Amino acid sequence: MKQGFNYLETGKYVKAKEFFENILGEFPENKTARLCYGRAVGLSGDAKEAVTIFTKLKEEYPNDFEIKLNYAESLLWDKQFNNAEGFYEKLVVENPTSFAGVLGYANTLSNLKKYPEALEWVDKALKIIPGNANALLSKKYIRLGYASILSQNKEYKRALELLDQNLKDFPNDKETLLNKANIFLLTNRYTEAEQSYLGFANNAKDSITAINGLALLAHKKYKDKKALQLARISKKKVTRFKNDKNLWLSTQERYIQALLWNRKFSQAKTEIGKLKTKLPNEARVLSLEATYGMYTSNFGISLDRYNTILNTSQNSFDGNLGIANAYRAAGLDMKSYEYAFKTLKYYPKQPDAEKLIKTLKKSHTPFLEEKTAYTFDNGDNEAFNVTVRAEIPLSVKFIPQVQYDYRTTKNTITNVEASSHDFSAGFLYKHNGKISLFSKVGITSAKGFTTDFNALVAEVMLKTKPFRLQSLDVGFKRDLQNFNADLLNREILMNNFILNYNLGTNFNLGWYTQYIYTSQTDDNSRNLLFTSLYYTFLRRPVIKGGINYQYITFENQVPTIYFSPSQFNLGEVFLEILSDSNKKWSYSLSNALGRQFVEDDPSSSTFRAEGKFMYQFSDRFKATIYGKYSNIASATAAGFEFTELGFKLKWHFLRKPIFDKKIMEQKNSENKK
């Protein structure tokens, strides 16, 4: 049987199976041949049959320790880890010096994710046979598994210590260095991540894996052009290794991701099409299609592809977290919760899923917002305004709101003063991701210098997304002209009929248009048209610029009361810069230069600027200070240039949504499945 033993030792398990099958044809009761045949069967892939073979042998030879060892190992092949644990416990008591028994027990504990105990037992195996290659390899994977669990629990220091121990036994080990790189990416330690990727680039294949990792690292550092350059290099290098499907596909995947990061959507679509022709049912290709849909706001494609992935593999990480994000983007938040919790069911403490749930919950948590503003203009008007608003979501769809405004205004030359108090209540109802309705009604109580009065104010707005990358809002708003004391005293109410339309594109260009028809209680009316063509030059930070045009006409001209030209035209160019609002400190800056034409008067230059600085004290409390200036005639009802300074405070006064119990019921139902 020497030739058969050789087949087993060299991994030629199918040949070993055939060899010992022939031996058993002549000698059916030969114990050694039956044992070797069982091993060949199991190692060639038929674990259940191997368990059956060794179960019979164990019954026939109940005291044969070698057969017991092989029976225990067959349980491992068949993934019967709990049964294997109990059986190995008896074996290591029966013979504590059996290397195969002790190492098998260590591997069983590792499969059960009992990593500390597994490390103890693999060390015992290495005491029996110091330096044994199989035991060292087992120890490597036990450490990798343990480090992964520690990383999930955010115990990054302990995880890195284990991985460093691996590198002492296996210098420049690719799997270990990749695990280290992942931890460094999670903890934003980008220099160390780069060193880890470079550490295993010792041959042509591994250098491709390293470059793919470096491309991801460049994206994390917001260097998307560099990421694409690296992805192109690895795509060229991998042509030599088309037979290595995993490496080849991973490289194509990274290249397409880099195209998406750089918003080269047409090229990305072409490359996905090529992959789909070769691998039509590959989950990773479907995931790329879904990602393409997310980047291009085609959420229907994303949902379809992620569902296809989940129909094949319900525990797919890309499928569950991907569809959770897609439902969030489509405005279907309860479905987003459902799949985020499913992700955590299969991948406990997964940071991206936890972050998504945290973001969702914050968006559904009640908050108070306070704004204080001081305004003055070159017409000697001053105003002080305080607004307090509360938003109290009762579900993901129904969000009641209440608001109080106090405004006092004075002319410093005439000493004329006036004030107003506004109380309003309303709600936002999100029918689905494409249709929502906002409505509120309130009372304004004004005290002028010659009269006091109360008036009804109201607002209703239907917000829709009729097509992809487009939004259309139709609404009505009734409010009071209260910019200065004289206007407030005149009790002029405005009935505004509003139409807003925004068109986005996948090539950074956008177009926004607003039309307002206003009917006033002083028998005057106004038409206002504003349109803006804008382009996003950069996304980190966001740098946006473009041109604006505004046209205003009033039916009656009453310039001594308020700005009401028969014709007003304004053209301007503008630039905006917005930083990442998720960071502790953030800011937004904007300015515009233009020319304005008021009736037949000579044109004049315009300038406006606004700056905001935000600080996030905690997850629940944020403060903003701001200032703005404008000399555009239409910017105020009085037709003056003005300056405003103020601050805002936003406080989530509850720690979680009011309907958190309903949200958590989804988590509990998923865990029970």
C-alpha positions as CSV (number, residue, x, y, z in Angstrom):
1,M,0.0,0.0,0.0
2,K,3.1,2.3,-0.2
3,Q,1.9,3.9,-3.4
4,G,-1.5,4.8,-1.8
5,F,0.2,6.3,1.2
6,N,2.2,8.4,-1.2
7,Y,-0.9,9.7,-2.9
8,L,-2.4,10.7,0.5
9,E,0.8,12.4,1.6
10,T,1.1,14.4,-1.7
11,G,-2.5,15.5,-1.8
12,K,-3.6,13.3,-4.7
13,Y,-6.8,12.3,-2.9
14,V,-8.8,11.1,-5.9
15,K,-6.0,8.8,-7.0
16,A,-5.7,7.6,-3.4
17,K,-9.4,6.9,-3.2
18,E,-9.2,4.8,-6.4
19,F,-6.1,3.0,-5.2
20,F,-7.6,2.0,-1.8
21,E,-10.9,1.1,-3.4
22,N,-9.0,-1.5,-5.5
23,I,-7.2,-2.8,-2.5
24,L,-10.5,-3.2,-0.6
25,G,-11.9,-5.1,-3.6
26,E,-9.3,-7.8,-2.8
27,F,-9.1,-7.3,1.0
28,P,-12.4,-5.8,2.1
29,E,-11.7,-6.3,5.8
30,N,-8.2,-4.7,5.8
31,K,-8.4,-2.1,8.6
32,T,-5.5,0.0,7.3
33,A,-6.9,0.1,3.8
34,R,-10.4,1.0,5.1
35,L,-8.9,3.8,7.2
36,C,-6.9,5.2,4.3
37,Y,-9.9,4.9,2.0
38,G,-12.0,6.9,4.5
39,R,-9.3,9.6,4.6
40,A,-9.2,9.7,0.8
41,V,-13.0,10.0,0.6
42,G,-13.1,12.8,3.1
43,L,-10.2,14.7,1.8
44,S,-11.5,14.5,-1.8
45,G,-14.7,16.2,-0.7
46,D,-17.2,13.7,0.5
47,A,-17.2,14.5,4.2
48,K,-20.5,12.8,5.1
49,E,-19.4,9.5,3.5
50,A,-16.1,9.7,5.4
51,V,-18.0,10.1,8.7
52,T,-20.1,7.0,7.9
53,I,-16.9,5.0,7.1
54,F,-15.2,6.0,10.4
55,T,-18.4,5.5,12.4
56,K,-18.5,1.9,11.3
57,L,-14.7,1.4,12.0
58,K,-15.1,3.0,15.4
59,E,-18.0,0.6,16.2
60,E,-15.9,-2.4,15.1
61,Y,-12.7,-1.2,16.8
62,P,-13.9,0.8,19.8
63,N,-10.5,1.0,21.5
64,D,-8.4,1.9,18.4
65,F,-7.1,5.4,19.1
66,E,-6.0,5.9,15.5
67,I,-9.5,5.3,14.2
68,K,-10.9,7.6,16.9
69,L,-8.6,10.3,15.7
70,N,-9.7,9.9,12.1
71,Y,-13.4,9.8,13.2
72,A,-12.9,13.1,15.0
73,E,-11.2,14.6,12.0
74,S,-14.0,13.5,9.7
75,L,-16.4,15.5,12.0
76,L,-14.3,18.5,11.3
77,W,-14.5,17.9,7.5
78,D,-18.3,17.7,7.8
79,K,-18.4,20.9,9.9
80,Q,-19.9,19.1,12.9
81,F,-17.8,21.3,15.2
82,N,-19.9,20.9,18.3
83,N,-19.8,17.1,18.0
84,A,-16.1,17.2,17.3
85,E,-15.4,19.4,20.3
86,G,-17.0,16.8,22.7
87,F,-15.2,13.9,21.1
88,Y,-11.8,15.6,21.1
89,E,-12.2,16.5,24.8
90,K,-12.3,12.8,25.5
91,L,-9.4,12.0,23.2
92,V,-7.0,14.6,24.8
93,V,-7.9,13.2,28.2
94,E,-7.3,9.6,27.0
95,N,-3.9,10.5,25.4
96,P,-2.7,14.0,26.3
97,T,0.5,13.5,24.4
98,S,-1.2,12.7,21.1
99,F,-0.1,15.5,18.7
100,A,-2.9,14.8,16.2
101,G,-5.5,14.8,19.0
102,V,-4.3,18.0,20.7
103,L,-3.9,19.9,17.3
104,G,-7.3,18.6,16.2
105,Y,-8.9,19.9,19.4
106,A,-7.2,23.3,18.8
107,N,-8.6,23.5,15.2
108,T,-12.0,22.5,16.5
109,L,-12.0,25.3,19.1
110,S,-10.9,27.7,16.4
111,N,-13.8,26.7,14.1
112,L,-16.1,27.4,17.1
113,K,-14.4,30.8,17.4
114,K,-13.1,29.9,20.9
115,Y,-9.8,31.5,20.0
116,P,-8.2,32.0,23.4
117,E,-8.7,28.3,24.2
118,A,-7.6,27.4,20.7
119,L,-4.3,29.3,21.2
120,E,-3.7,27.4,24.5
121,W,-4.2,24.0,22.8
122,V,-2.1,24.8,19.7
123,D,0.7,25.8,22.0
124,K,0.4,22.4,23.7
125,A,0.7,20.8,20.3
126,L,3.9,22.7,19.6
127,K,5.3,21.5,22.9
128,I,4.7,18.0,21.8
129,I,6.4,18.6,18.4
130,P,8.2,21.9,18.5
131,G,8.3,23.9,15.2
132,N,5.8,21.6,13.5
133,A,4.6,23.3,10.3
134,N,1.0,22.2,10.5
135,A,0.7,23.4,14.1
136,L,2.3,26.7,13.2
137,L,0.0,27.2,10.3
138,S,-3.0,26.4,12.5
139,K,-1.7,29.0,15.0
140,K,-1.4,31.6,12.3
141,Y,-5.1,31.1,11.3
142,I,-6.2,31.1,14.9
143,R,-4.5,34.4,15.4
144,L,-6.1,35.8,12.2
145,G,-9.6,34.7,13.4
146,Y,-9.0,36.1,16.9
147,A,-7.7,39.4,15.5
148,S,-10.8,39.7,13.3
149,I,-13.1,39.2,16.3
150,L,-11.1,41.8,18.4
151,S,-11.2,44.2,15.4
152,Q,-15.0,43.8,15.3
153,N,-15.1,44.7,19.0
154,K,-12.9,47.7,18.2
155,E,-10.0,46.3,20.3
156,Y,-7.6,47.3,17.7
157,K,-4.5,47.3,19.8
158,R,-4.9,43.7,20.9
159,A,-5.7,42.7,17.3
160,L,-2.5,44.3,16.0
161,E,-0.4,42.6,18.7
162,L,-1.7,39.2,17.6
163,L,-1.0,40.0,13.9
164,D,2.5,41.2,14.8
165,Q,3.1,37.8,16.6
166,N,2.1,36.1,13.3
167,L,4.7,38.2,11.4
168,K,7.4,36.9,13.7
169,D,6.5,33.3,12.7
170,F,5.7,34.2,9.1
171,P,7.6,37.3,8.0
172,N,5.8,39.4,5.3
173,D,2.8,37.0,5.4
174,K,0.3,38.4,2.9
175,E,-2.9,37.5,4.8
176,T,-1.5,39.0,8.1
177,L,-0.4,42.2,6.4
178,L,-3.7,42.5,4.6
179,N,-5.5,42.2,8.0
180,K,-3.2,44.8,9.5
181,A,-3.9,47.1,6.5
182,N,-7.7,46.8,7.1
183,I,-7.3,47.7,10.7
184,F,-5.2,50.7,9.8
185,L,-7.8,51.8,7.2
186,L,-10.5,51.5,9.9
187,T,-8.5,53.6,12.3
188,N,-7.4,56.2,9.7
189,R,-3.7,55.2,10.1
190,Y,-2.9,55.6,6.4
191,T,0.9,55.6,6.6
192,E,0.9,52.2,8.4
193,A,-1.7,50.9,5.9
194,E,0.6,51.8,3.0
195,Q,3.6,50.1,4.7
196,S,1.5,46.9,5.2
197,Y,0.5,46.8,1.5
198,L,4.1,47.3,0.4
199,G,5.3,44.7,2.9
200,F,4.0,41.7,0.9
201,A,4.6,43.0,-2.6
202,N,7.4,40.5,-3.1
203,N,6.3,38.9,-6.4
204,A,4.2,39.8,-9.5
205,K,0.9,38.4,-8.1
206,D,1.2,39.9,-4.6
207,S,2.2,43.2,-6.1
208,I,-1.1,43.3,-7.9
209,T,-3.0,42.7,-4.6
210,A,-0.9,45.4,-3.0
211,I,-1.6,48.0,-5.7
212,N,-5.3,47.2,-5.5
213,G,-5.1,48.0,-1.7
214,L,-3.1,51.2,-2.4
215,A,-5.8,52.3,-4.8
216,L,-8.4,51.9,-2.0
217,L,-6.1,53.8,0.4
218,A,-5.8,56.6,-2.1
219,H,-9.6,56.8,-2.3
220,K,-9.8,56.9,1.5
221,K,-7.4,59.9,1.4
222,Y,-9.6,61.6,-1.2
223,K,-7.0,61.2,-3.9
224,D,-9.3,59.6,-6.5
225,K,-7.2,60.5,-9.5
226,K,-4.2,58.6,-7.9
227,A,-6.5,55.7,-7.1
228,L,-7.5,55.4,-10.8
229,Q,-3.8,55.6,-11.9
230,L,-3.0,52.7,-9.5
231,A,-6.0,50.7,-10.6
232,R,-5.0,51.1,-14.3
233,I,-1.5,49.8,-13.4
234,S,-2.9,46.7,-11.7
235,K,-5.4,46.1,-14.5
236,K,-2.5,46.0,-17.0
237,K,-0.4,43.7,-14.8
238,V,-3.1,41.2,-14.1
239,T,-3.5,40.2,-17.8
240,R,-0.7,37.7,-17.1
241,F,-2.8,35.9,-14.5
242,K,-6.2,35.5,-16.2
243,N,-6.3,31.9,-14.9
244,D,-6.4,33.3,-11.3
245,K,-10.0,34.2,-11.4
246,N,-10.1,35.7,-7.9
247,L,-7.2,38.0,-8.5
248,W,-8.3,38.9,-12.0
249,L,-11.9,39.7,-10.9
250,S,-10.7,41.7,-7.8
251,T,-8.5,43.8,-10.1
252,Q,-11.3,44.5,-12.6
253,E,-13.6,45.3,-9.6
254,R,-11.1,47.8,-8.2
255,Y,-10.6,49.5,-11.6
256,I,-14.4,49.9,-12.0
257,Q,-14.7,51.3,-8.5
258,A,-12.0,53.8,-9.3
259,L,-13.9,54.9,-12.4
260,L,-17.0,55.4,-10.3
261,W,-15.0,57.4,-7.6
262,N,-13.8,59.7,-10.5
263,R,-17.4,59.9,-11.9
264,K,-16.4,58.4,-15.2
265,F,-19.8,56.7,-15.4
266,S,-19.8,55.9,-19.1
267,Q,-16.5,54.1,-18.9
268,A,-17.6,52.2,-15.8
269,K,-20.8,51.1,-17.5
270,T,-18.8,49.8,-20.5
271,E,-16.4,47.9,-18.2
272,I,-19.3,46.4,-16.2
273,G,-20.9,45.3,-19.5
274,K,-17.7,43.4,-20.5
275,L,-17.6,41.7,-17.1
276,K,-21.2,40.7,-17.3
277,T,-20.7,39.1,-20.7
278,K,-18.0,36.9,-19.2
279,L,-19.6,36.3,-15.8
280,P,-23.4,37.0,-16.1
281,N,-24.3,35.5,-12.7
282,E,-21.3,36.5,-10.7
283,A,-22.4,38.2,-7.5
284,R,-19.5,40.7,-7.5
285,V,-20.4,41.9,-11.0
286,L,-24.0,42.3,-9.9
287,S,-22.7,44.3,-6.9
288,L,-20.8,46.6,-9.3
289,E,-23.9,47.2,-11.3
290,A,-25.7,48.1,-8.1
291,T,-22.9,50.4,-7.0
292,Y,-23.1,52.1,-10.5
293,G,-26.9,52.6,-9.8
294,M,-26.1,54.2,-6.5
295,Y,-23.6,56.7,-8.0
296,T,-25.9,57.6,-10.8
297,S,-29.0,57.9,-8.6
298,N,-30.7,55.0,-10.4
299,F,-31.8,53.3,-7.2
300,G,-34.2,50.9,-9.0
301,I,-31.2,49.2,-10.7
302,S,-29.4,49.0,-7.3
303,L,-32.4,47.4,-5.5
304,D,-32.9,44.9,-8.3
305,R,-29.3,43.8,-8.4
306,Y,-28.9,43.6,-4.6
307,N,-32.1,41.5,-4.5
308,T,-30.7,39.2,-7.1
309,I,-27.6,38.7,-5.0
310,L,-29.7,38.0,-1.8
311,N,-31.9,35.5,-3.7
312,T,-28.7,33.4,-4.2
313,S,-27.0,34.1,-0.9
314,Q,-29.1,35.6,1.8
315,N,-26.1,36.2,4.1
316,S,-24.1,38.2,1.4
317,F,-22.4,41.2,3.0
318,D,-22.5,43.3,-0.2
319,G,-26.1,42.3,-0.7
320,N,-27.4,43.1,2.7
321,L,-25.5,46.3,3.4
322,G,-25.8,47.4,-0.2
323,I,-29.6,47.2,-0.3
324,A,-29.8,48.9,3.1
325,N,-27.9,51.9,1.7
326,A,-30.1,51.7,-1.5
327,Y,-33.3,51.8,0.5
328,R,-31.9,54.7,2.5
329,A,-31.1,56.6,-0.7
330,A,-34.5,55.9,-2.1
331,G,-36.2,57.3,1.1
332,L,-37.5,54.0,2.4
333,D,-36.0,54.1,5.8
334,M,-37.8,51.2,7.5
335,K,-36.5,48.8,4.8
336,S,-33.1,50.3,5.3
337,Y,-33.3,49.5,9.0
338,E,-34.4,45.9,8.2
339,Y,-31.4,45.1,6.0
340,A,-28.9,47.0,8.2
341,F,-30.0,44.7,11.1
342,K,-29.7,41.7,8.8
343,T,-26.1,42.7,8.1
344,L,-25.4,42.8,11.8
345,K,-27.0,39.4,12.2
346,Y,-24.6,37.9,9.8
347,Y,-21.6,40.2,10.6
348,P,-21.9,41.3,14.3
349,K,-20.6,44.8,15.1
350,Q,-19.8,45.5,11.4
351,P,-18.9,49.2,11.6
352,D,-20.5,50.3,8.3
353,A,-23.9,48.8,9.3
354,E,-23.6,50.3,12.8
355,K,-22.9,53.7,11.3
356,L,-25.9,53.5,8.9
357,I,-28.2,52.6,11.8
358,K,-26.8,55.4,13.9
359,T,-27.3,57.9,11.0
360,L,-30.9,56.7,10.4
361,K,-31.7,56.9,14.1
362,K,-30.3,60.4,14.4
363,S,-32.4,61.5,11.4
364,H,-35.5,60.3,13.2
365,T,-34.7,61.7,16.7
366,P,-36.6,64.8,17.9
367,F,-34.6,68.0,18.0
368,L,-34.8,71.7,19.0
369,E,-33.3,74.3,16.8
370,E,-32.8,77.9,17.8
371,K,-31.7,80.8,15.6
372,T,-30.8,84.3,16.7
373,A,-30.1,87.0,14.1
374,Y,-29.2,90.7,14.1
375,T,-29.8,92.6,10.9
376,F,-29.0,96.2,9.9
377,D,-29.1,98.0,6.6
378,N,-28.0,101.4,5.1
379,G,-31.6,102.6,5.5
380,D,-31.0,102.9,9.2
381,N,-33.1,99.9,10.0
382,E,-32.2,97.4,12.6
383,A,-33.9,94.1,13.5
384,F,-33.5,91.4,16.1
385,N,-35.0,88.0,15.3
386,V,-35.3,84.8,17.4
387,T,-36.7,81.5,16.0
388,V,-37.3,78.3,17.9
389,R,-38.3,75.2,16.0
390,A,-39.0,71.7,17.2
391,E,-39.2,68.6,15.0
392,I,-40.7,65.5,16.5
393,P,-40.8,62.4,14.2
394,L,-43.5,60.0,15.3
395,S,-42.6,57.6,12.5
396,V,-40.3,57.6,9.5
397,K,-43.2,59.0,7.5
398,F,-45.0,61.5,9.8
399,I,-43.0,64.3,11.3
400,P,-44.9,67.0,13.3
401,Q,-43.2,70.4,13.7
402,V,-43.8,73.5,15.9
403,Q,-42.2,76.9,15.5
404,Y,-42.1,80.2,17.3
405,D,-40.7,83.5,15.8
406,Y,-40.1,86.8,17.6
407,R,-38.9,89.8,15.6
408,T,-38.5,93.4,16.7
409,T,-37.4,96.1,14.3
410,K,-36.5,99.8,14.6
411,N,-35.4,102.7,12.5
412,T,-32.6,104.5,14.3
413,I,-33.4,107.9,12.7
414,T,-37.1,108.0,13.1
415,N,-37.2,105.8,16.3
416,V,-40.2,104.0,14.8
417,E,-40.4,100.5,16.3
418,A,-42.6,97.4,15.7
419,S,-42.6,93.8,16.7
420,S,-44.2,90.5,15.8
421,H,-44.8,87.1,17.4
422,D,-45.5,84.1,15.1
423,F,-46.8,80.7,16.3
424,S,-47.2,77.8,13.9
425,A,-47.6,74.1,13.8
426,G,-47.5,71.6,11.0
427,F,-46.1,68.4,9.7
428,L,-44.0,66.7,7.0
429,Y,-45.5,63.5,5.6
430,K,-43.2,61.3,3.5
431,H,-45.5,59.1,1.4
432,N,-42.5,57.4,-0.1
433,G,-39.1,58.3,-1.5
434,K,-40.6,60.3,-4.4
435,I,-43.5,62.2,-2.8
436,S,-43.8,64.2,0.4
437,L,-46.1,66.9,1.7
438,F,-45.2,69.7,4.1
439,S,-47.9,71.8,5.7
440,K,-48.2,74.3,8.5
441,V,-50.6,76.9,9.8
442,G,-50.1,79.6,12.4
443,I,-50.9,83.0,13.8
444,T,-48.8,86.1,13.6
445,S,-49.5,88.8,16.2
446,A,-48.0,92.1,15.3
447,K,-47.6,95.4,17.2
448,G,-47.0,98.4,15.0
449,F,-46.4,102.0,16.0
450,T,-50.0,102.9,15.1
451,T,-51.8,99.6,15.0
452,D,-51.9,96.1,16.5
453,F,-53.3,93.1,14.6
454,N,-53.4,89.3,14.3
455,A,-53.3,87.4,11.0
456,L,-53.3,83.9,9.7
457,V,-50.1,82.5,8.1
458,A,-49.8,79.2,6.4
459,E,-47.6,77.1,4.1
460,V,-48.2,73.9,2.1
461,M,-45.6,72.3,-0.2
462,L,-45.9,69.2,-2.3
463,K,-42.4,67.9,-3.0
464,T,-41.9,65.3,-5.8
465,K,-39.2,63.5,-7.7
466,P,-40.9,62.8,-11.0
467,F,-37.8,61.4,-12.7
468,R,-34.3,60.4,-11.8
469,L,-32.1,63.4,-10.8
470,Q,-35.1,65.7,-11.0
471,S,-37.2,67.4,-8.3
472,L,-40.4,69.4,-8.6
473,D,-42.1,71.3,-5.8
474,V,-45.4,73.0,-5.9
475,G,-46.7,75.1,-3.0
476,F,-48.4,78.1,-1.4
477,K,-47.1,80.3,1.4
478,R,-48.9,83.1,3.2
479,D,-46.7,85.4,5.4
480,L,-46.3,88.9,6.6
481,Q,-44.1,91.7,5.2
482,N,-42.1,92.4,8.4
483,F,-38.6,93.5,7.3
484,N,-38.8,96.9,8.9
485,A,-41.1,98.7,11.3
486,D,-42.9,100.7,8.6
487,L,-43.7,97.6,6.5
488,L,-44.9,95.7,9.6
489,N,-47.2,98.5,10.6
490,R,-48.9,98.5,7.2
491,E,-50.2,94.9,7.7
492,I,-49.3,93.7,4.3
493,L,-49.8,89.9,3.8
494,M,-48.3,88.1,0.9
495,N,-49.9,85.0,-0.8
496,N,-47.1,83.3,-2.6
497,F,-47.7,80.6,-5.2
498,I,-44.5,78.7,-5.6
499,L,-43.0,76.4,-8.3
500,N,-39.4,75.0,-7.8
501,Y,-37.7,72.7,-10.3
502,N,-34.2,71.2,-10.1
503,L,-32.4,69.1,-12.8
504,G,-29.2,67.3,-11.9
505,T,-26.9,65.3,-14.2
506,N,-24.2,62.7,-13.8
507,F,-21.6,65.1,-15.3
508,N,-21.6,67.7,-12.5
509,L,-24.0,70.2,-14.2
510,G,-27.2,71.3,-12.6
511,W,-30.0,73.7,-13.2
512,Y,-32.4,75.2,-10.6
513,T,-35.4,77.4,-11.4
514,Q,-38.0,79.0,-9.1
515,Y,-41.1,80.9,-10.0
516,I,-43.2,82.8,-7.5
517,Y,-46.4,84.7,-8.1
518,T,-47.4,86.8,-5.2
519,S,-50.8,88.4,-4.5
520,Q,-50.6,91.0,-1.7
521,T,-53.4,92.4,0.5
522,D,-52.5,95.9,-0.6
523,D,-53.8,95.0,-4.1
524,N,-50.3,94.7,-5.5
525,S,-48.9,91.6,-7.2
526,R,-45.4,90.4,-8.0
527,N,-43.8,87.9,-10.4
528,L,-40.4,86.6,-9.5
529,L,-38.3,84.3,-11.6
530,F,-34.9,83.0,-10.5
531,T,-32.8,80.5,-12.4
532,S,-29.3,79.1,-11.7
533,L,-27.0,77.0,-13.9
534,Y,-24.3,75.5,-11.7
535,Y,-21.3,73.2,-12.0
536,T,-19.6,71.1,-9.3
537,F,-15.8,71.5,-9.8
538,L,-14.7,69.5,-6.8
539,R,-16.4,67.2,-4.3
540,R,-14.0,67.2,-1.3
541,P,-14.5,69.9,-0.3
542,V,-17.5,70.7,-2.5
543,I,-16.6,73.6,-4.8
544,K,-19.6,74.7,-6.9
545,G,-19.9,77.7,-9.2
546,G,-22.2,79.1,-11.9
547,I,-24.4,81.9,-13.1
548,N,-27.7,83.2,-11.7
549,Y,-30.4,85.3,-13.3
550,Q,-33.3,87.0,-11.5
551,Y,-36.3,88.8,-12.9
552,I,-38.9,90.7,-10.8
553,T,-41.9,92.8,-11.8
554,F,-44.6,94.4,-9.7
555,E,-48.0,95.4,-11.0
556,N,-47.9,98.7,-9.0
557,Q,-44.9,100.8,-8.2
558,V,-44.9,102.1,-4.6
559,P,-41.2,102.8,-4.0
560,T,-41.8,105.0,-1.0
561,I,-43.3,102.0,0.8
562,Y,-41.3,99.0,-0.5
563,F,-39.1,98.0,-3.3
564,S,-41.5,97.4,-6.2
565,P,-40.0,98.1,-9.6
566,S,-41.9,97.5,-12.9
567,Q,-38.8,95.6,-14.0
568,F,-35.8,94.3,-12.2
569,N,-33.0,92.2,-13.7
570,L,-30.0,90.7,-12.1
571,G,-27.2,88.6,-13.5
572,E,-24.3,87.2,-11.4
573,V,-21.6,84.7,-11.2
574,F,-21.2,82.8,-7.9
575,L,-18.8,80.4,-6.1
576,E,-19.6,78.2,-3.1
577,I,-17.3,76.1,-1.0
578,L,-18.6,73.5,1.5
579,S,-16.5,71.3,3.7
580,D,-17.5,67.8,5.0
581,S,-20.4,68.4,7.4
582,N,-19.7,65.2,9.3
583,K,-16.5,66.4,10.8
584,K,-16.2,68.2,14.1
585,W,-15.4,71.5,12.5
586,S,-17.1,72.4,9.2
587,Y,-17.7,75.5,7.1
588,S,-19.5,76.9,4.1
589,L,-18.5,80.0,2.2
590,S,-20.2,81.6,-0.8
591,N,-19.9,84.9,-2.7
592,A,-21.3,86.4,-6.0
593,L,-20.6,89.3,-8.2
594,G,-23.0,90.7,-10.7
595,R,-24.9,93.6,-12.3
596,Q,-28.4,94.7,-11.6
597,F,-30.8,96.7,-13.7
598,V,-33.7,98.6,-12.0
599,E,-36.2,99.8,-14.5
600,D,-34.4,102.5,-16.7
601,D,-31.9,103.4,-14.1
602,P,-28.2,102.9,-14.9
603,S,-26.9,99.5,-14.0
604,S,-24.9,99.0,-10.9
605,S,-22.6,96.3,-9.5
606,T,-23.7,93.8,-6.9
607,F,-21.9,91.8,-4.4
608,R,-23.1,89.3,-1.8
609,A,-21.2,87.0,0.5
610,E,-22.1,84.5,3.3
611,G,-20.0,82.4,5.6
612,K,-20.9,79.7,8.2
613,F,-18.8,77.9,10.7
614,M,-20.2,74.9,12.4
615,Y,-18.9,73.0,15.4
616,Q,-20.2,69.6,16.5
617,F,-19.9,69.5,20.3
618,S,-21.4,66.0,20.5
619,D,-23.6,63.7,18.4
620,R,-26.6,65.5,19.8
621,F,-25.5,69.2,19.9
622,K,-24.2,71.4,17.1
623,A,-23.6,75.2,17.0
624,T,-23.3,77.5,14.0
625,I,-22.2,81.1,13.6
626,Y,-22.8,82.9,10.4
627,G,-22.7,86.3,8.7
628,K,-24.0,87.5,5.3
629,Y,-24.0,90.7,3.3
630,S,-25.8,91.8,0.1
631,N,-26.2,95.0,-1.8
632,I,-28.7,93.5,-4.3
633,A,-31.8,95.7,-4.4
634,S,-34.2,92.8,-4.3
635,A,-32.5,91.2,-1.2
636,T,-34.7,93.2,1.1
637,A,-38.2,94.6,0.8
638,A,-36.8,98.0,1.5
639,G,-34.4,97.8,-1.4
640,F,-31.3,98.5,0.7
641,E,-28.0,96.7,1.2
642,F,-28.0,94.8,4.4
643,T,-25.9,92.8,6.8
644,E,-26.9,89.9,9.0
645,L,-25.0,88.3,11.9
646,G,-26.3,85.3,13.9
647,F,-25.9,81.9,15.4
648,K,-27.8,78.7,15.4
649,L,-28.0,75.9,18.0
650,K,-29.4,72.4,17.3
651,W,-30.0,69.9,20.1
652,H,-31.4,66.4,19.8
653,F,-33.1,66.5,23.2
654,L,-33.8,62.8,23.1
655,R,-31.2,60.1,22.7
656,K,-33.2,58.0,20.3
657,P,-36.4,58.1,18.2
658,I,-39.8,58.1,19.9
659,F,-40.6,55.0,17.8
660,D,-37.4,53.3,18.7
661,K,-39.2,50.3,20.1
662,K,-40.8,49.7,16.6
663,I,-37.3,50.0,15.0
664,M,-35.8,47.5,17.5
665,E,-38.6,45.0,16.9
666,Q,-37.2,44.6,13.4
667,K,-33.8,43.8,14.9
668,N,-35.4,41.2,17.2
669,S,-37.4,39.7,14.4
670,E,-34.3,39.3,12.3
671,N,-32.4,37.6,15.1
672,K,-35.2,35.1,15.6
673,K,-35.1,34.0,12.0
